[in-house]
């Protein structure tokens, strides 16, 4: 445990820093959560984060602003985490060690809604005609591994009832393994879904690393202990300065049809997926609802950027000087460009195989 004071560099403080760099656009015209807001995000992401102050939702103006495109460029991410170093270097350094967490006062307890109608309380977006319903796209799902550490990862979520969400959980990844282990033991899986998390937590949740506490990884990314707060109905901790937190349970065998859904490689199919029964929603005072445009630049960067330092670590075992970048041709996810200072014949092949 570090002797440093715990901090929670919030989404709001990141927006303030980005605004100072001219990276934020305020959209005050009323726009619909169905297609209109996603369309504007698609036109501006990569250059600006957009705050929609008057989202029209279910035929009325919603009181919660929508923010999108906040992590849609490397410059934006560096500004958000307040780092002068390239993001790749920050992530590489964080992966080599772990930070600490400390309990603090939650910002998200200003309003509490039991068994909420999620799509009524929140201005959830519908992005493309292929989607059967609006989708939560920037929800970070926290769950506790049986070994005691906290997993955190992004999962798209589709309403499957008033307080029920169908969640896409990719087979073989950490949350899927946690759910499977709990179900094998006949136990429910407790989850907390945080929307509008600190930038360091956003990057930690996007990292594909497994077997590590993601809250500690987030602390290492921000370079100081991370302030966390306990939930009310589940035995989990989440970042204290989260904008919105949903608490719920995945009962053994609880499944709902989810999809189709447009993502970075095209339209994903519909399939039966784990379903969360939301017991409680907590909101900060005047919260921001964060959305990530499916298949957009922000989606691609959050998928691919955390992979770069992992590949670079393996490449540098075989080349003293090397650089790695995920490419646009591979949607910043399935293709990497690697450059090295060649030292001997056959080295490029060795490096490629290592990657």
N, C-alpha and C positions, 0 to 999 in steps of 0.2 A: 504493500500500500504506500503510495507516494505521500510525502508531506505537503505537496502543493495543494492549494485550495481547488476544490472541484468547480468546474465551469460547464456551462451548456451553451455553446455558441449556436444560437437558434437559427431557424429558417428566417426569421424576421431580421436578425442582425446581418445575415448573409444578403438579404434583399437590400438593406441599407447600404452595405458596402458596394454592391453591384450598382445601385442607383447613383452612387458617387462616381462610378466609372462610366456612366451613361449606358448601362446594360439593361435597363428596365423601361418598359413601356406601360403606361397606365391607359387602359381602355375603359372609358366612362360611358360609352354608348351601350344601351341595353342589348345584349346578345343572348341567343338561346343556348342552353346547355346541350341541345340536340343539334349537332353538326356545326353550328355557327362558331362557337368558341373554339372547337378543335380546328376548324378551317383557318381561323386567324392565327392560332398557334403554329400551324403548318407553314404559314407564309412568313412568320417572323422569327421562329426558333433558329438558333445558330447565331443570331445577332442580338436578340433581346429575350429576356424573360418578360412575360406579359401578365399583368394583373387586371382581371376583369371585375370591375367594381359593381356592376349591375347585371349579374347573370339572371336570365329569365328561365325559370324552372317550373315545369308543370303549370304554365300559364300565368305565373306571377313572378315579381322580382324577388329574388332570394336575398337574404340578409348576409350570407357568407360569401365573400369574394373568392374567385377562383384564380389560382396562379399556375402557369404552365411554362415550360421551356427554360426553367431556371438552370439546368445543368446541360444545356445544349451546345456548349463550346468549351474547349479547354481553358480559354481565358476566363469564362464565367465560373468554371469549377475552381480554378486557382483563386479567383477573387472571393468566391463563397467561403472557401476554407482559410482565407487570409494567408496565403502562402506565396512567397516570391519564387519558390522552387517549382519546376515542372511537376504536374500532378503525378506522373509516372514515378518520379523520384520520391515523392512523399509516400506513395503507396508501397514502394519497394522497402523503404526504411521502416514503415509501420509493420510490414509482414515479418521483419526480422526480430521484432520484440512485441511486447504487449503493454498497454497502458493500464490504468486503474480506474475504478468507479467509486463513487461515494453517494450516499443518500442525500437528497435535497427535497425542497418543497416543489410539488408539481405545479406547472402553469396550466395544466389541462383540466383542473377540477372546478372551474368557474360555473360550468353548467353540466348537469348530470341527467341523462335520459335513460330510463330503464326499458329494456326490450324495445329499442327504438325502431321505427320505420326508417331504415337507413337511407333509402332513396328519397325520402321526404325531408328528413333533417339535414341531409347533405346535398349540395348541388352536383350530383354525380353526372358525368358527361356520357353522352352517346356519340361515338366518333365516326363510325362508318355504317352504311346500310346493312352490311352483313351481320352486325351484332344484334342478337335477339333482345337485348336489354341494355341499359346504361351499365358502365363498367367502372369500378374503382381500379385505378392503374398505378397509383403511387403509394399504395399501402405496404408498409414494412411489417412483416409478420414475425413476432417474437414467440419462441417456444423453448422450453427447457429440455435439453437432452437428458436421458436417464443418468448420464455420467455427471450431471450437475451444471454444465456450462450452458450459456444462452445462445441459441441460434437466432439469426435475423436474416430475412431474405424477402425479396419482392415477389408478390404473387398477384396476378390479376384476379378480380372478384366480381361475380355477377349476382345480382339479387335473385334469390330463389324463394322468396316469401318476405313478409314484413320485417322480420329480424333474422333472416337466414341468408347466408352467402355461399354460393358455390365457388370454390377456390381452385384454380389450376395449380396442381402440385406435380412438378416433373418427376417422373420415376427415377430413383437412384440418387436424387439430391437429398440434402440433409433433412429438410422438413418431411419429405416422404419417408425417410428412414425412421425419423422420430415417431411419426404417426403409426407406421407399421409395427414398431417395437411396442408402443402403447397398446395397440389393438391386439397384438399377440398375447399381451398380459391381461387383456380384458379391461383395459383402462381407457378413459377419455383423454384427449390431448387438449390441454389448456393453451389458449393463444391470446396474444394481445396484438392488435393491429393499429399501428401508429401511422398517421397521415400528417405530413408536414414535419418531418424529423430534422435534426441538425444536419448540416452538410457532411460532417465526418461520419455520421451514422448512415447517411444515404450511400456514401461510398463503401463503407464496411458491409452494408447489406447487399450491395451489388457484387462484392468479391465472391468468387466461387470457392474460396478456401473452406474446408470442412474440418471438424474436430477442434475448432477454436472458438472462444467466446467472442462474439461479434461486438459486444459492448466494450470489451477491452481493446479490440482492434480499432474501434472508433476513437477511443481515448488516445491510442497511439497515433492515429492519423491527425487528430487536432493538437497533439503535443502537450496535453494536460489532462488531469483526471476528469472523467465525464460524470456530470451530475445526473443521477437517475432517481426515479421515484417508483414506489410500489403501486401495484394495481389494487382495486377494491375487491374484485370477485375471483381473481385468479392469482396463483402464486408466481408472479412474474414482475420483473422490473423493466421499465422502459425509460427512454430519455426524458428528463424532467421537463424540458421545454418543448415537448411535442405539442402540435396544434390540436390534434384530435386523436383520441384513443378509444378503440372499440375492444371490449373484453368478451371472450366467448369460449365455447367448448366444441370440439369435434368428437362426437360420441362414436364408439366403435361401430364401424360399418355404415356410418352416416354418409350418404352420397346423393348428389343431384347432377342432372345433366348440365354441362357447362360448354359454351361455345355455340357456333363458330366465332372466331375472333381473328381480327387482322393483326399480324405481328411482323417482325422484321424480314421474315422469309416468305411472307404471303399469308393466305387465309388458313388458320389452323382449324382442325375439325372439332366437331362436338363430341364429347365423351363424358362418362360418369366420373365425377371428381368429389373429393372430400367436401363436406358442407359444415359450415360454422354456424352454430346458434349463438347469436349476439345477445348477451345478457345485459350489457351496460355500455353506454357511450359517454365519454367525458370530453368536454371542449374547453379550450382556453377562452379567455375574454377576447371578443372580436376575432375569432379564429380565421385563418386562411385555409382554404381547401386546395391542396396541391393535386395536380393531374399531370400525367406523362402521356404524350401523344403516342399511341401504339404505332410502331414502325417509323417513327420520326427520328430526328437527329439525337435528341436527348435519350431516347430508348436505346439507340445504337451505341452511344458513348457509354452509358451506364452498363451495357452488356459487355462491351469490348475493352474499355479502358482498364478495368481492374485485372484483365488477363495479361496485359502487356508486361508488368513487372514479373509475373510468374514465368512467362516465356523467357524474358531477358535473363533471369537468374539461371535458367538452364543453359541458355546460349553462352553466357559468360564463363561457363565451366570449360568451354572449348575454344573461346576466342577472347583475347584480352580487351579488344575494342569492338563494341557492337552496339547497334541500335535496333529497336523494335517498334513497329507501329501497326495497329490493326487498320485494314484498308477499307475505303468506301465500297470497293467492288465486292467485298465480302460482308457488307453491311456492318463493318467494324466489329465483326464477330467470328466469322469462320475462315478468314484469310488474314495472314500477317505478312508484312514486308520486313525483312531482316537484312541489315547491312553490317558487314564486318571489315576489319582491316586484315586482309588475307596474309597468313604467315607461312602456309605450306600447301602443296597440291592435295586436293581431296578434302581440305578443311570445310569448304562450303557444304559439302554433302554431310559431313559429320555434324555440323551446326544445324542443318535442316532436320536431320533425324532426331537430334536432341530436342528441337522445338516441338 
